[in-house]
């Protein structure tokens, strides 16, 4: 069996570590942050991913933490309501669905709790990957170099592993014309299991209740061509958001003011990763690092969970990593491409009901137990 370095400890990385150990491998999880990352938005576990979660024995625990909603409404830029529904919500789809909407950090915590005994390297990052016929030598920023049989990059949209093994991010990242920020607040609005969206057709945001109404997640976004900005300069990112939403009414001015002191502020472009291959030699990519579908798809987390299961299963079926990587990609690629298409649906021509229907049609479109020769 193999010693496998997994770079990234979010949903994809933790799920892969779980399934690799189930297949008899020895995963080591690497994380740039000093601990598990907190914050982030509510994510959805749907279709095939729900089946994988069930096989991990985590479905009941996830349902206990699910984000419940009574519905949503939509406002124009001045705060006038033009749509309301108590049957579906943009963030989660049909309210009577068996799908689970859960905070990203809660889902990661559930999976991470299953990883007792798995080695974790926090506060470090890969600086070089050197492969030979017998394995891979990995150099780190902090730790001494180590040998592994395989390396898997599960380190997100701006994957460091992808850059080192496959080349510059610009070769694979496709900006979708939108930037999005998210941060949390106490439920100072007194909202009750509800979400409100506000937009002018291009720019806008949303606010939704989480954690049994105790907290809010606030989303603010704007349309723009690709912007050259410093990923580490959070204050500059906040100024970008404020500049683009300065003319909005309703609660948006309050949101912008509260954003200034938010400690868990996140900002990035809505983008997709498209690659001709997700593996190269003894290095493979998983989740957003390989095929980010963008939050607009609502399927990124499900793709990560399913991909982790399929990759680990194929590595467990054969001692030939090249064969396993090839099977993993052939099984996942049609599923990924169908889900990436969801992010490209125009909000001007696609109703929320139609988006839900399209999502339902593809969320389970993969045979989890297939064998590809």
ZIZI-V142388 format. One record per residue. N is the residue number from 1. RES is the residue in three letters. SS is DSSP state (A for helix, B for strand, O for the rest). BURIAL is I if it has 16 or more other ideal C-beta (glycine too) atoms within 10 Angstrom, else O. Layout:
n = {N;N}
res = {RES;RES}
ss = {SS;SS}
burial = {BURIAL;BURIAL}
This chain:
n = {1;2;3;4;5;6;7;8;9;10;11;12;13;14;15;16;17;18;19;20;21;22;23;24;25;26;27;28;29;30;31;32;33;34;35;36;37;38;39;40;41;42;43;44;45;46;47;48;49;50;51;52;53;54;55;56;57;58;59;60;61;62;63;64;65;66;67;68;69;70;71;72;73;74;75;76;77;78;79;80;81;82;83;84;85;86;87;88;89;90;91;92;93;94;95;96;97;98;99;100;101;102;103;104;105;106;107;108;109;110;111;112;113;114;115;116;117;118;119;120;121;122;123;124;125;126;127;128;129;130;131;132;133;134;135;136;137;138;139;140;141;142;143;144;145;146;147;148;149;150;151;152;153;154;155;156;157;158;159;160;161;162;163;164;165;166;167;168;169;170;171;172;173;174;175;176;177;178;179;180;181;182;183;184;185;186;187;188;189;190;191;192;193;194;195;196;197;198;199;200;201;202;203;204;205;206;207;208;209;210;211;212;213;214;215;216;217;218;219;220;221;222;223;224;225;226;227;228;229;230;231;232;233;234;235;236;237;238;239;240;241;242;243;244;245;246;247;248;249;250;251;252;253;254;255;256;257;258;259;260;261;262;263;264;265;266;267;268;269;270;271;272;273;274;275;276;277;278;279;280;281;282;283;284;285;286;287;288;289;290;291;292;293;294;295;296;297;298;299;300;301;302;303;304;305;306;307;308;309;310;311;312;313;314;315;316;317;318;319;320;321;322;323;324;325;326;327;328;329;330;331;332;333;334;335;336;337;338;339;340;341;342;343;344;345;346;347;348;349;350;351;352;353;354;355;356;357;358;359;360;361;362;363;364;365;366;367;368;369;370;371;372;373}
res = {UNK;UNK;UNK;UNK;UNK;UNK;UNK;UNK;UNK;UNK;UNK;UNK;UNK;UNK;UNK;UNK;UNK;UNK;UNK;UNK;UNK;UNK;UNK;UNK;UNK;UNK;UNK;UNK;UNK;UNK;UNK;UNK;UNK;UNK;UNK;UNK;UNK;UNK;UNK;UNK;UNK;UNK;UNK;UNK;UNK;UNK;UNK;UNK;UNK;UNK;UNK;UNK;UNK;UNK;UNK;UNK;UNK;UNK;UNK;UNK;UNK;UNK;UNK;UNK;UNK;UNK;UNK;UNK;UNK;UNK;UNK;UNK;UNK;UNK;UNK;UNK;UNK;UNK;UNK;UNK;UNK;UNK;UNK;UNK;UNK;UNK;UNK;UNK;UNK;UNK;UNK;UNK;UNK;UNK;UNK;UNK;UNK;UNK;UNK;UNK;UNK;UNK;UNK;UNK;UNK;UNK;UNK;UNK;UNK;UNK;UNK;UNK;UNK;UNK;UNK;UNK;UNK;UNK;UNK;UNK;UNK;UNK;UNK;UNK;UNK;UNK;UNK;UNK;UNK;UNK;UNK;UNK;UNK;UNK;UNK;UNK;UNK;UNK;UNK;UNK;UNK;UNK;UNK;UNK;UNK;UNK;UNK;UNK;UNK;UNK;UNK;UNK;UNK;UNK;UNK;UNK;UNK;UNK;UNK;UNK;UNK;UNK;UNK;UNK;UNK;UNK;UNK;UNK;UNK;UNK;UNK;UNK;UNK;UNK;UNK;UNK;UNK;UNK;UNK;UNK;UNK;UNK;UNK;UNK;UNK;UNK;UNK;UNK;UNK;UNK;UNK;UNK;UNK;UNK;UNK;UNK;UNK;UNK;UNK;UNK;UNK;UNK;UNK;UNK;UNK;UNK;UNK;UNK;UNK;UNK;UNK;UNK;UNK;UNK;UNK;UNK;UNK;UNK;UNK;UNK;UNK;UNK;UNK;UNK;UNK;UNK;UNK;UNK;UNK;UNK;UNK;UNK;UNK;UNK;UNK;UNK;UNK;UNK;UNK;UNK;UNK;UNK;UNK;UNK;UNK;UNK;UNK;UNK;UNK;UNK;UNK;UNK;UNK;UNK;UNK;UNK;UNK;UNK;UNK;UNK;UNK;UNK;UNK;UNK;UNK;UNK;UNK;UNK;UNK;UNK;UNK;UNK;UNK;UNK;UNK;UNK;UNK;UNK;UNK;UNK;UNK;UNK;UNK;UNK;UNK;UNK;UNK;UNK;UNK;UNK;UNK;UNK;UNK;UNK;UNK;UNK;UNK;UNK;UNK;UNK;UNK;UNK;UNK;UNK;UNK;UNK;UNK;UNK;UNK;UNK;UNK;UNK;UNK;UNK;UNK;UNK;UNK;UNK;UNK;UNK;UNK;UNK;UNK;UNK;UNK;UNK;UNK;UNK;UNK;UNK;UNK;UNK;UNK;UNK;UNK;UNK;UNK;UNK;UNK;UNK;UNK;UNK;UNK;UNK;UNK;UNK;UNK;UNK;UNK;UNK;UNK;UNK;UNK;UNK;UNK;UNK;UNK;UNK;UNK;UNK;UNK;UNK;UNK;UNK;UNK;UNK;UNK;UNK;UNK;UNK;UNK;UNK;UNK}
ss = {O;O;B;B;B;B;B;O;O;O;A;A;A;A;A;A;A;A;A;A;A;A;O;O;O;B;B;B;B;B;B;O;O;O;O;O;O;O;O;O;O;B;B;B;B;O;A;A;A;A;A;A;A;A;A;O;O;O;A;A;A;A;A;A;O;O;O;O;O;O;B;B;B;B;B;O;O;O;O;O;B;B;B;B;B;O;O;B;B;O;O;O;B;B;O;O;O;O;O;B;B;B;B;A;A;A;A;A;A;A;A;A;O;O;O;O;O;O;B;B;B;B;O;O;O;B;B;B;B;B;B;O;O;O;O;B;B;B;B;B;O;O;O;O;O;B;B;B;O;B;B;B;B;O;O;O;O;O;O;A;A;A;A;A;A;A;O;O;A;A;A;O;B;B;B;B;B;B;B;B;B;B;B;B;B;B;O;O;O;O;O;O;O;B;B;B;B;B;B;O;O;O;O;B;B;B;B;B;B;B;O;O;O;O;B;B;B;B;B;B;B;B;B;O;O;O;O;O;O;O;O;O;O;A;A;A;A;A;A;A;A;A;A;A;O;O;O;O;O;O;O;A;A;A;A;A;A;A;A;O;O;O;O;O;O;B;B;B;B;B;B;B;B;O;O;O;O;O;B;B;O;O;B;B;B;O;O;A;A;A;A;O;O;O;A;A;A;O;O;A;A;A;A;A;A;A;A;A;A;A;A;A;A;A;A;A;A;O;O;O;A;A;A;A;A;A;A;A;A;A;A;A;A;A;A;A;A;A;A;A;A;A;A;A;O;O;O;O;O;O;O;A;A;A;A;A;A;A;A;A;A;A;O;O;O;O;O;O;O;O;O;O;O}
burial = {O;I;I;I;I;I;I;I;I;I;I;I;I;I;I;I;I;I;I;I;I;O;I;O;I;O;I;I;I;I;I;I;O;O;O;O;I;O;I;I;I;I;I;I;I;I;I;I;I;I;I;I;I;O;O;I;O;I;I;O;I;I;O;O;I;I;I;O;I;O;O;I;I;I;I;I;I;O;O;O;O;O;O;O;O;O;O;I;I;I;I;I;I;I;I;O;I;O;I;I;I;I;I;I;I;I;I;I;O;I;I;I;O;I;I;O;O;I;O;I;I;O;O;I;I;I;O;O;I;O;I;O;O;O;I;I;O;I;O;I;O;O;O;O;O;O;O;I;I;I;I;I;I;I;I;I;I;I;I;I;I;I;I;I;I;I;O;O;O;O;O;I;I;O;O;I;O;I;I;I;I;I;I;I;I;O;I;O;O;O;O;O;I;I;I;I;I;I;I;O;O;O;I;I;I;I;I;I;I;I;O;O;O;O;O;I;I;I;I;I;I;I;O;O;O;O;O;O;O;O;O;O;O;O;O;O;I;I;O;I;I;I;O;I;I;O;O;I;O;I;I;I;O;O;I;I;O;I;I;O;O;I;O;O;I;I;I;I;I;I;I;I;I;O;I;O;O;I;I;I;O;I;I;I;I;I;I;I;I;I;I;I;I;I;I;I;I;I;I;I;I;I;I;I;I;I;I;I;I;I;I;I;I;I;I;I;O;O;O;O;I;O;O;I;I;I;I;I;I;O;I;I;O;O;I;I;O;I;I;I;O;I;I;O;I;O;O;O;O;O;O;I;O;O;I;I;O;I;I;O;O;I;I;I;O;I;O;O;O;O;O;O;O}
